């Protein structure tokens, strides 16, 4: 974990020192979240994301985009809704295929803020961190306004592995709007 954090800091430091342009922004997204793996009859729930980002342009075609987002995730199974709240920190590499269209990919770490089944708190049974991989695309309508599509592939078990052998992972599809300053 220390290596991942140090690597992310090194990439960001390199990006800031060599950046041609840095833009900050805010974004909001609609999530369609589900849980995959050892879960029976899980269906998606609708949630949201909200937060901020910095787009660090390294060249005309390449940028690094770190973000800090609150994300409402989870699933519905057997008539009960499992709601998860995370502070997610993705660090995305963006490649501009065309002037306004980009493809993005990168790792993400999530820190659990809440876990409930219906109104019952189950945070003690859920892993406090979630590692995942994001893949997506973005489109800049103007210099300030953008939209994006992204899928978050969970890589770690949602349940605390000391308490359960089940392998259940997050999966989140999001559609976002962003505003750059």
trRosetta pair geometry for C-beta under 8 A, 3 or more apart (Angstrom, degrees):
i j d omega theta_ij theta_ji phi_ij phi_ji
1 4 5.7 -51 -153 31 36 112
1 5 6.5 30 153 -14 67 106
2 5 5.9 -58 -149 40 33 108
2 6 6.1 30 155 -16 68 110
3 6 5.8 -56 -142 41 29 109
3 7 6.1 33 156 -22 64 108
4 7 5.8 -56 -148 36 27 112
4 8 6.4 27 154 -18 63 106
4 107 7.3 -110 -159 126 116 158
4 109 7.3 122 129 -59 136 128
5 8 5.8 -54 -149 35 31 111
5 9 6.4 31 153 -18 65 106
6 9 5.7 -53 -146 37 33 112
6 10 6.3 35 153 -21 65 105
7 10 5.7 -54 -148 35 31 112
7 11 6.4 31 154 -19 65 104
8 11 5.8 -53 -148 35 31 111
8 12 6.3 28 155 -15 65 108
8 66 7.8 103 -178 -105 107 121
8 91 5.3 177 -139 -19 107 163
8 107 7.8 -107 -83 72 114 119
9 12 5.8 -58 -147 40 30 110
9 13 6.1 31 155 -20 66 108
10 13 5.8 -54 -143 37 29 110
10 14 6.2 29 157 -17 64 107
11 14 5.8 -56 -148 39 28 111
11 15 6.2 31 152 -22 63 109
11 64 6.5 175 151 -133 104 153
11 91 6.8 104 87 163 138 142
12 15 5.4 -54 -146 36 31 115
12 16 6.4 30 158 -19 66 103
12 56 7.7 139 -143 -2 65 162
12 64 7.0 -161 -101 129 57 145
12 66 6.1 10 -101 -38 119 143
12 91 7.3 -94 -62 -133 101 131
13 16 6.0 -53 -147 35 29 108
13 17 6.5 21 158 -13 63 109
14 17 6.1 -63 -149 39 28 105
14 18 6.2 -6 165 10 66 116
15 18 6.5 -78 -140 53 22 89
15 19 5.7 47 160 -62 65 102
15 56 4.4 73 159 123 119 149
15 58 6.2 -82 -134 -74 78 107
15 64 4.5 -76 -112 38 152 141
16 19 5.6 -31 -135 -5 26 123
16 22 7.1 20 -123 -76 72 141
16 56 6.5 -76 -77 -134 54 141
18 58 6.0 32 110 -137 106 88
19 22 5.3 43 144 -55 153 93
19 56 4.7 -84 -107 -170 131 91
19 57 6.1 97 -161 64 85 55
19 58 6.2 -68 -107 -88 57 54
20 57 5.0 -60 59 103 95 103
20 58 6.9 109 1 -159 92 13
20 59 6.9 96 -9 -97 133 27
21 56 7.9 169 89 -155 49 39
21 57 4.3 14 56 40 89 125
22 54 6.1 -6 -170 -176 99 105
22 55 7.1 162 -153 82 49 52
22 56 5.2 -5 -108 -108 87 70
22 57 7.3 -147 -72 19 40 75
23 54 7.2 161 84 -158 42 56
23 55 4.8 -5 59 54 93 101
23 57 7.8 46 1 -18 95 103
23 180 4.4 21 154 -170 130 120
23 181 6.6 170 -169 59 81 58
24 52 6.8 2 -178 -179 93 111
24 53 7.2 168 -155 90 53 47
24 54 5.2 -26 -101 -102 70 75
24 55 7.9 -168 -80 19 23 69
24 180 7.1 140 81 -151 30 68
24 181 5.3 -11 73 38 82 113
25 52 6.7 168 92 -155 42 70
25 53 5.4 -14 64 61 88 88
25 54 7.7 156 20 -91 71 31
25 55 7.0 20 7 -8 118 103
25 146 7.9 26 172 29 167 116
25 178 5.2 60 141 173 136 104
25 179 5.5 -180 -157 89 101 45
25 180 4.0 -57 -75 -96 126 53
25 181 6.1 -177 -87 -4 60 74
26 50 7.9 4 -179 -172 96 77
26 51 7.2 -165 -149 111 67 29
26 52 5.2 -41 -101 -100 63 74
26 53 7.7 160 -96 18 18 76
26 178 6.9 176 91 -150 39 69
26 179 5.6 -3 56 54 82 93
27 49 7.4 0 112 112 96 104
27 50 7.4 -169 96 -141 54 42
27 51 6.4 -10 58 65 82 66
27 52 7.3 144 15 -107 76 25
27 53 6.2 20 -3 -2 119 117
27 67 7.5 -37 36 -138 129 128
27 69 7.6 -40 75 -101 104 112
27 148 7.8 -5 -152 26 143 123
27 176 5.1 24 176 179 118 125
27 177 6.6 175 -149 89 75 41
27 178 3.8 -28 -95 -97 102 88
27 179 7.4 174 -80 17 56 60
28 48 6.9 -16 -172 -175 88 107
28 49 6.7 163 -158 88 41 64
28 50 4.9 1 -110 -104 80 81
28 176 6.6 165 88 -147 34 80
28 177 6.0 -8 59 57 81 86
28 178 8.0 167 19 -83 52 51
29 48 6.5 151 82 -164 57 58
29 49 4.0 7 50 49 106 107
29 50 7.6 -160 23 -65 68 46
29 69 7.9 1 21 -153 119 139
29 148 7.7 -50 -100 72 118 98
29 150 7.8 -36 -140 37 155 113
29 174 4.2 30 161 -180 137 116
29 175 6.1 157 -157 76 85 36
29 176 3.6 -42 -89 -88 100 87
29 177 7.5 169 -84 17 56 56
30 46 6.8 -23 -175 -164 93 99
30 47 8.0 143 -169 82 48 41
30 48 6.2 -35 -111 -107 42 70
30 174 6.6 159 77 -151 44 67
30 175 5.1 -9 53 56 97 93
30 176 7.8 -169 19 -77 59 47
31 46 6.8 141 81 -165 64 47
31 47 4.0 -21 66 70 121 87
31 48 5.9 -145 8 -71 97 13
31 49 5.9 101 -48 -27 110 91
31 71 6.5 101 -66 -162 152 91
31 72 6.4 -180 42 73 140 72
31 73 6.4 -88 153 -91 153 67
31 172 5.3 -31 -155 -163 110 107
31 173 7.2 134 -159 74 55 47
31 174 5.0 -27 -98 -94 66 91
32 44 5.1 12 177 179 87 139
32 45 7.8 171 -153 82 49 31
32 46 6.1 -24 -100 -102 63 65
32 47 8.0 172 -81 27 18 73
32 172 7.3 148 74 -158 45 55
32 173 4.6 -14 59 63 99 100
32 174 7.5 -175 20 -78 65 43
33 44 6.3 144 72 -154 35 80
33 45 5.7 -24 64 62 90 79
33 46 7.8 145 18 -110 80 15
33 47 5.3 6 0 14 126 121
33 72 7.5 -141 -4 116 148 59
33 73 4.1 -176 -145 -147 158 69
33 74 5.7 73 108 41 131 42
33 75 6.6 -119 120 -65 83 66
33 84 7.9 -137 154 49 153 103
33 170 7.0 -34 -160 -161 104 91
33 171 7.0 147 -157 84 56 54
33 172 4.6 -12 -105 -106 84 86
33 173 7.8 -163 -74 28 41 61
34 42 5.8 117 -169 135 94 115
34 43 7.1 -87 -117 161 107 19
34 44 4.5 -60 -66 -92 101 73
34 45 7.6 146 -81 14 55 65
34 75 4.9 66 -148 -99 49 111
34 171 5.0 -21 67 68 86 104
34 172 7.8 175 24 -80 58 47
35 39 5.0 52 107 10 113 165
35 42 5.1 -116 61 -151 85 158
35 74 7.1 -26 -39 -172 106 38
35 75 4.1 -104 6 -5 94 143
35 77 7.5 -55 51 -37 122 128
35 82 6.9 -5 -21 76 141 138
35 158 6.4 -53 -132 -6 116 157
35 168 5.1 8 176 -178 116 106
35 169 6.9 150 -159 72 66 33
35 170 6.5 -41 -106 -99 66 43
35 171 7.1 159 -106 19 17 87
36 39 7.2 -148 -157 33 9 113
36 42 7.4 -142 -84 67 37 147
36 154 7.3 169 40 47 102 116
36 168 7.2 155 76 -154 36 57
36 169 5.3 -28 62 63 89 88
36 170 7.9 15 19 117 85 4
36 171 5.1 56 -16 -19 115 128
37 157 8.0 -136 122 -120 176 75
37 166 7.1 117 127 166 116 82
37 167 4.5 -123 -168 109 136 75
37 168 4.5 -160 69 -102 125 40
37 169 5.3 103 -26 9 127 81
38 166 4.0 -142 86 -155 136 88
38 167 5.3 99 -4 48 110 61
38 168 5.7 -90 55 -61 77 82
39 42 4.5 39 119 -44 121 126
39 75 7.0 76 145 87 156 154
39 77 5.7 -99 174 -93 106 156
39 166 7.6 84 -61 178 69 130
39 168 5.2 74 -41 -116 111 116
40 77 6.4 111 76 -166 62 118
40 78 6.9 48 87 -48 103 105
41 77 5.7 127 87 -144 77 78
41 78 6.3 104 73 -55 121 65
42 75 4.4 -1 -166 165 109 143
42 76 7.0 135 -158 70 58 44
42 77 4.6 -33 -96 -79 66 107
43 75 6.6 143 66 -171 36 88
43 76 4.9 -28 64 66 91 98
43 77 7.2 161 15 -77 68 55
44 75 6.7 -60 -110 -124 28 77
44 76 7.6 -3 78 20 17 93
45 74 5.4 -9 43 84 138 91
45 75 5.9 -172 -4 -119 101 24
45 76 5.5 118 -63 -28 101 93
45 81 6.2 91 -91 -145 145 105
45 83 7.5 -93 105 -94 164 73
47 71 7.0 74 124 175 131 65
47 72 3.3 -155 -166 98 118 93
47 73 5.7 -114 31 -74 164 31
47 74 7.0 113 -53 25 136 88
47 83 7.9 141 -95 -140 122 86
47 172 7.9 -54 54 -135 121 115
48 71 7.7 -152 101 -140 42 47
48 72 5.3 35 42 30 63 115
49 69 4.9 2 -172 180 108 127
49 70 6.8 166 -150 82 55 50
49 71 4.6 -7 -102 -102 92 79
49 72 7.5 -148 -68 20 50 69
49 88 7.6 -44 -133 39 117 128
49 174 5.9 7 4 -138 133 146
49 176 6.9 -44 70 -95 120 112
50 69 6.7 148 73 -153 25 77
50 70 5.6 -10 58 53 79 96
51 67 6.0 94 107 173 129 95
51 68 5.1 -151 -173 99 128 56
51 69 3.5 -130 7 -102 147 54
51 70 6.0 154 -62 7 101 63
51 88 7.9 -130 -20 62 162 83
52 67 7.0 180 97 -151 40 68
52 68 5.8 4 57 54 80 90
52 69 8.0 -171 28 -76 39 61
53 65 5.6 13 -179 -178 123 97
53 66 6.8 171 -150 92 71 45
53 67 4.1 -26 -97 -101 95 85
53 68 7.6 -180 -79 20 52 58
53 178 7.0 -27 34 -141 129 136
54 65 6.9 -178 83 -144 48 56
54 66 5.8 6 48 57 95 87
54 67 8.0 -169 20 -80 58 49
55 63 5.4 8 -176 170 87 141
55 64 7.9 158 -156 80 45 42
55 65 5.0 -11 -105 -101 68 97
55 94 7.3 -21 -142 24 100 152
55 180 6.6 -37 19 -114 127 129
56 63 5.9 152 76 -164 47 81
56 64 4.7 -15 61 60 109 88
56 65 7.1 -175 19 -78 73 45
56 66 7.8 27 -4 8 116 89
57 60 7.6 27 -175 -96 118 25
57 62 7.7 121 -159 89 57 49
57 63 4.7 -40 -99 -98 51 103
58 62 4.9 -39 63 99 107 98
58 63 6.2 172 8 -101 79 39
58 64 6.6 62 -31 -9 115 91
59 62 4.8 40 44 38 97 92
60 96 7.0 -93 141 58 61 139
61 95 6.2 7 160 -159 88 69
61 96 4.9 -135 -143 53 50 92
62 93 7.3 -23 -160 -173 93 89
62 94 7.0 145 -158 83 44 62
62 95 5.9 -12 -101 -106 71 64
62 96 7.3 -122 -55 11 30 86
63 93 7.8 152 84 -163 46 45
63 94 4.3 -14 65 61 92 112
63 96 7.4 61 -1 -32 103 101
63 102 7.5 -36 37 -134 113 151
64 91 6.8 -6 -175 -177 99 88
64 92 7.2 154 -161 82 50 50
64 93 6.2 -27 -105 -104 67 56
64 94 7.2 -172 -84 16 16 86
65 90 7.9 10 104 109 86 98
65 91 7.5 164 83 -158 46 43
65 92 4.5 -17 62 62 96 101
65 94 5.5 51 -9 -24 116 122
65 104 6.9 -36 39 -134 128 134
65 106 8.0 -174 61 12 79 154
66 89 7.1 -3 -169 -174 92 85
66 90 7.4 178 -146 95 46 52
66 91 4.8 -11 -100 -109 79 79
66 92 7.7 179 -76 21 30 67
67 88 7.5 9 102 108 103 88
67 89 6.9 179 83 -146 59 44
67 90 5.1 10 46 56 107 88
67 91 7.8 -167 18 -79 68 39
67 92 7.3 24 -6 0 108 107
68 87 6.9 -6 -170 -178 85 95
68 88 7.7 161 -154 84 38 50
68 89 5.7 -5 -103 -102 67 81
69 87 7.3 158 82 -159 43 49
69 88 4.8 -19 66 62 97 96
69 89 7.7 176 23 -77 73 36
69 90 7.4 7 12 9 120 98
70 85 7.0 -9 -173 -171 93 96
70 86 7.4 160 -156 86 48 47
70 87 6.0 -30 -98 -100 63 64
70 88 7.7 147 -111 17 13 80
70 113 7.5 -24 -138 13 95 155
71 85 7.3 158 82 -154 49 50
71 86 4.9 -15 60 62 98 95
71 87 7.9 152 16 -103 80 16
71 88 5.0 21 -1 -5 128 124
71 110 7.2 -65 47 -128 126 125
71 172 7.0 23 178 -158 134 169
72 83 6.9 -25 -166 -162 92 96
72 84 7.6 144 -162 80 44 52
72 85 5.8 -19 -104 -102 63 76
73 83 7.9 132 79 -162 41 49
73 84 4.6 -32 76 72 89 103
73 85 7.5 162 26 -88 75 26
73 86 6.4 8 12 5 121 112
73 170 5.7 11 165 -142 149 122
73 172 5.5 -71 -115 -82 114 126
74 81 6.7 66 131 174 136 78
74 82 4.6 -168 -165 100 107 69
74 83 4.6 -82 -37 -110 163 30
74 84 4.6 156 -70 9 85 82
75 81 7.7 -163 105 -148 32 57
75 82 5.4 6 56 52 68 107
76 79 7.6 -12 177 -142 97 7
76 80 7.0 176 -154 88 65 34
76 81 4.9 -30 -101 -99 84 70
76 82 7.3 -178 -89 16 31 74
77 80 6.4 -24 70 61 62 81
77 82 6.7 5 20 -8 101 116
80 117 5.4 18 162 -175 127 99
80 118 5.8 -74 -150 -39 92 96
81 117 7.2 159 83 -153 45 51
81 118 6.3 105 50 -77 81 51
82 115 7.7 -8 -176 -167 84 81
82 116 7.6 173 -153 90 43 45
82 117 5.3 -18 -101 -100 70 78
82 122 8.0 -52 -139 50 90 142
83 114 7.2 -12 117 115 96 106
83 115 7.3 170 90 -148 59 36
83 116 4.9 -5 58 60 101 91
83 117 7.8 175 20 -85 71 28
84 112 6.9 -69 -165 -130 97 93
84 114 7.1 166 -156 89 35 64
84 115 5.4 5 -110 -106 73 77
84 126 7.0 -178 -115 -160 109 157
84 158 7.3 -89 -86 -152 155 121
84 170 7.3 -107 73 -96 154 120
85 112 7.3 94 79 -164 60 57
85 113 4.3 -64 109 68 106 101
85 114 3.9 34 32 42 119 95
85 115 7.5 -134 25 -59 72 48
86 110 3.9 -7 -173 -174 138 116
86 111 6.4 134 -160 63 75 39
86 112 5.9 -42 -101 -97 75 41
86 113 6.3 169 -104 6 18 91
86 130 6.3 -59 -117 35 144 131
87 110 6.9 154 75 -157 41 62
87 111 4.7 -14 56 57 95 99
87 113 5.9 89 -22 -45 87 118
88 108 5.5 4 -173 -180 103 120
88 109 7.4 165 -150 88 57 39
88 110 4.4 -23 -98 -100 78 90
88 111 7.9 -169 -75 20 35 63
88 130 8.0 -48 -102 75 91 109
88 152 8.0 -50 -146 -126 155 152
89 108 6.5 160 80 -156 44 69
89 109 5.3 -10 58 60 98 84
89 110 7.5 176 18 -83 65 41
89 111 7.9 33 -5 -7 103 97
90 106 5.8 110 177 93 91 110
90 107 7.2 -178 -143 102 65 37
90 108 3.9 -30 -92 -96 78 102
90 134 5.2 12 -136 -2 139 149
91 106 5.1 -126 94 165 54 138
91 107 6.3 3 50 63 90 77
91 108 7.5 172 14 -87 59 54
92 104 4.4 16 177 -177 128 115
92 105 6.6 140 -149 69 82 17
92 106 3.9 -154 -106 16 44 135
92 134 6.3 -63 -92 85 106 127
92 136 7.8 -39 -134 45 143 108
93 104 6.7 165 79 -149 45 64
93 105 5.9 -19 54 64 92 71
93 106 5.4 141 3 -69 70 107
94 102 4.6 11 -175 173 103 139
94 103 7.3 157 -153 78 56 39
94 104 4.6 -20 -99 -95 74 95
94 138 7.0 -27 -136 30 123 129
95 102 6.2 152 75 -157 37 81
95 103 5.2 -15 60 59 94 90
95 104 7.5 177 19 -80 66 46
96 99 6.9 20 171 -132 125 15
96 100 8.0 89 -152 12 106 6
96 101 7.0 117 -157 78 66 47
96 102 4.8 -45 -94 -93 58 89
97 101 5.2 -45 59 101 100 100
97 102 6.7 163 6 -112 78 30
97 103 6.0 65 -35 -12 112 99
98 101 4.4 38 47 37 99 104
100 139 5.8 40 141 -162 96 68
100 140 4.4 -128 -151 57 82 86
100 141 7.5 91 -168 -71 134 18
101 137 7.1 -7 -172 -176 86 104
101 138 7.4 165 -153 87 43 52
101 139 5.5 -9 -102 -105 69 78
101 140 7.9 -130 -58 19 33 76
102 137 6.7 164 89 -158 52 58
102 138 4.7 -5 58 57 100 96
102 139 7.7 -171 23 -74 71 35
102 140 7.8 54 -6 -20 106 97
103 136 7.6 167 -160 95 52 42
103 137 5.5 -29 -106 -103 58 78
104 134 7.1 -19 121 120 99 106
104 135 7.4 159 91 -157 62 35
104 136 4.9 -14 63 68 101 86
104 137 6.8 174 16 -88 84 25
104 138 6.2 42 -15 -9 124 107
104 148 7.7 -12 24 -147 138 126
104 150 7.3 -37 77 -104 117 105
105 133 7.3 1 -169 178 87 93
105 134 6.6 176 -145 93 42 66
105 135 5.1 4 -105 -107 89 67
105 136 7.5 165 -75 24 52 61
106 133 7.6 -174 101 -152 23 63
106 134 5.7 -9 60 56 66 101
107 131 7.0 -23 -168 -166 103 90
107 132 7.4 143 -161 82 58 43
107 133 6.1 -41 -105 -102 54 63
107 134 7.6 146 -126 15 5 85
108 131 7.2 150 83 -158 58 45
108 132 4.8 -20 63 66 106 88
108 133 7.2 178 16 -89 89 15
108 134 5.4 74 -28 -25 123 110
108 152 6.6 -43 40 -138 153 109
109 129 6.3 -25 -169 -165 94 106
109 130 7.3 140 -165 76 46 52
109 131 5.8 -19 -105 -101 67 68
110 129 6.7 142 77 -163 57 53
110 130 3.8 -16 59 60 113 102
110 131 7.6 -157 20 -66 79 24
110 132 6.8 26 -11 6 114 113
110 170 7.8 -2 33 30 159 161
111 128 6.8 -2 -153 161 67 78
111 129 6.1 -22 -101 -104 57 70
111 130 7.9 -147 -57 22 19 80
112 115 6.2 -11 -169 -40 124 108
112 123 6.7 153 142 -145 127 93
112 126 5.9 158 -134 115 159 116
112 127 7.0 153 -30 99 138 51
112 128 5.0 -118 32 -144 114 44
112 129 7.1 -109 -8 -62 90 26
112 130 7.0 99 -55 -17 86 104
114 121 7.8 -86 -158 -128 81 88
114 123 6.5 -77 -148 -80 37 117
115 121 7.1 85 79 -164 67 59
115 122 5.0 -86 122 77 103 77
115 123 4.4 142 39 -88 101 58
115 125 7.4 -139 115 60 144 78
115 126 4.2 167 -87 8 170 152
116 119 6.3 -19 -176 -144 129 19
116 120 6.2 146 -157 71 77 42
116 121 5.8 -42 -99 -97 82 43
116 122 6.4 138 -116 16 26 86
116 123 8.0 -9 -58 -44 59 81
117 120 5.3 -19 64 62 81 101
117 122 5.4 44 -5 -16 97 137
121 124 7.9 70 133 -3 92 88
122 125 5.0 -43 173 38 90 114
122 126 6.3 87 118 -24 86 105
123 126 5.8 -69 -145 39 38 108
124 160 7.7 -47 149 -13 48 148
125 159 6.3 -33 154 -143 83 84
125 160 5.8 -130 -172 15 37 110
125 163 5.6 -119 -139 103 75 157
125 164 7.3 59 -174 -19 98 122
126 158 6.0 -38 -145 162 91 77
126 159 6.3 -74 -113 -114 49 40
126 160 6.3 77 107 -32 3 85
127 130 6.6 121 95 -71 113 72
127 156 6.5 -121 109 134 164 117
127 157 6.1 117 -27 93 142 74
127 158 6.1 -156 25 -177 104 24
127 159 6.5 64 -23 106 91 15
127 160 5.3 157 -71 -84 61 53
127 161 7.1 36 -81 -16 115 78
129 156 7.2 12 107 81 78 161
130 154 6.3 -51 -174 -135 109 100
130 156 5.7 -162 -141 61 50 112
130 158 7.0 13 -103 -104 115 65
130 170 6.0 35 -169 7 142 135
131 154 7.9 104 83 -161 48 58
131 155 4.8 -51 102 64 91 114
131 156 4.7 84 37 -17 86 118
132 152 5.0 37 144 179 145 91
132 153 5.8 164 -167 80 90 47
132 154 4.9 -49 -100 -104 109 41
132 155 5.4 175 -103 1 41 87
132 156 7.6 -98 -59 16 66 83
132 170 6.5 -60 -82 74 138 111
133 152 7.5 156 78 -156 38 51
133 153 4.7 -14 60 59 90 105
133 155 6.3 79 -13 -46 90 117
134 150 5.6 -6 -167 -173 105 116
134 151 7.2 160 -149 81 57 42
134 152 5.3 -21 -96 -101 80 70
134 153 7.6 -172 -78 19 29 74
135 150 7.0 158 83 -153 37 66
135 151 5.6 -12 61 57 87 90
135 153 7.3 31 4 -10 102 110
136 148 5.8 46 155 176 132 104
136 149 5.5 -175 -154 96 93 54
136 150 3.2 -34 -82 -101 142 72
136 151 6.6 164 -75 14 81 57
137 148 6.7 178 92 -149 44 70
137 149 5.4 7 53 53 86 95
137 150 7.9 -170 25 -74 46 60
138 146 5.7 16 180 173 110 122
138 147 6.9 168 -153 88 66 43
138 148 4.1 -24 -101 -98 84 96
138 149 7.8 -169 -77 25 46 58
139 146 6.5 167 86 -156 43 76
139 147 5.4 -8 58 59 93 88
139 148 7.4 176 18 -80 63 50
140 143 7.2 32 171 -106 123 20
140 145 7.4 124 -163 85 60 49
140 146 4.7 -36 -103 -98 60 99
141 145 4.6 -34 59 97 111 103
141 146 6.5 -174 9 -95 77 36
141 147 6.9 58 -30 -6 106 97
142 145 4.7 49 37 33 98 93
143 180 7.2 -104 143 74 61 120
144 179 5.8 11 162 -159 92 71
144 180 5.1 -145 -140 59 52 77
144 181 7.5 52 -132 -86 102 20
145 177 7.4 -20 -164 -170 85 93
145 178 7.5 151 -156 84 40 56
145 179 6.1 -13 -99 -106 61 69
145 180 7.9 -129 -47 20 22 81
146 177 7.3 155 86 -159 49 48
146 178 4.5 -14 64 61 97 102
146 179 7.8 -175 24 -76 75 27
146 180 6.8 50 -4 -19 114 105
147 175 7.5 -6 -175 -178 98 79
147 176 6.6 163 -158 88 52 57
147 177 5.5 -22 -102 -101 74 63
147 178 7.4 -177 -81 18 26 79
148 174 7.7 19 103 107 94 94
148 175 7.4 174 88 -154 52 40
148 176 4.5 -5 55 56 95 104
148 178 6.8 31 -4 -9 112 116
149 173 7.8 -12 -170 -173 83 87
149 174 7.4 166 -153 88 41 54
149 175 5.8 -9 -103 -105 70 69
149 176 7.9 -169 -71 20 27 77
150 173 7.4 165 88 -154 49 46
150 174 5.0 -10 60 58 94 95
150 176 7.1 11 8 -2 112 116
151 171 7.5 -10 -173 -170 93 81
151 172 7.2 163 -155 86 49 49
151 173 5.2 -17 -103 -102 80 71
151 174 7.8 172 -85 18 34 69
152 170 6.7 -21 114 121 111 107
152 171 6.9 165 84 -153 71 35
152 172 4.1 5 46 55 116 96
152 173 7.8 -150 19 -67 74 29
152 174 7.3 38 -13 -4 106 109
153 169 7.8 13 174 145 59 132
153 171 6.6 5 -117 -114 45 79
154 158 7.2 -8 -177 -57 154 91
154 169 3.4 175 96 174 121 94
154 170 3.6 128 -65 52 135 69
154 171 6.0 -93 4 -58 101 54
154 172 8.0 86 -43 -4 95 86
155 169 7.0 98 -21 -141 7 132
156 169 7.0 137 72 -117 29 95
157 161 5.6 98 67 -70 147 94
157 164 8.0 -169 166 85 132 101
157 166 7.5 137 -155 100 118 63
157 167 5.6 -91 -103 -134 104 58
157 168 6.3 72 -155 49 72 57
157 169 6.7 -74 -104 -76 36 74
158 168 4.7 -56 34 99 112 96
158 169 6.3 173 -28 -105 93 25
158 170 6.1 115 -78 -43 112 81
159 163 6.5 -118 168 76 101 98
159 164 4.2 -35 144 57 145 133
159 166 5.6 62 24 71 150 100
159 168 5.8 72 -11 39 100 110
160 163 4.5 50 83 19 104 110
160 164 6.8 98 68 20 61 91
161 164 7.1 -88 -124 64 29 63
161 165 7.9 58 -154 -103 68 36
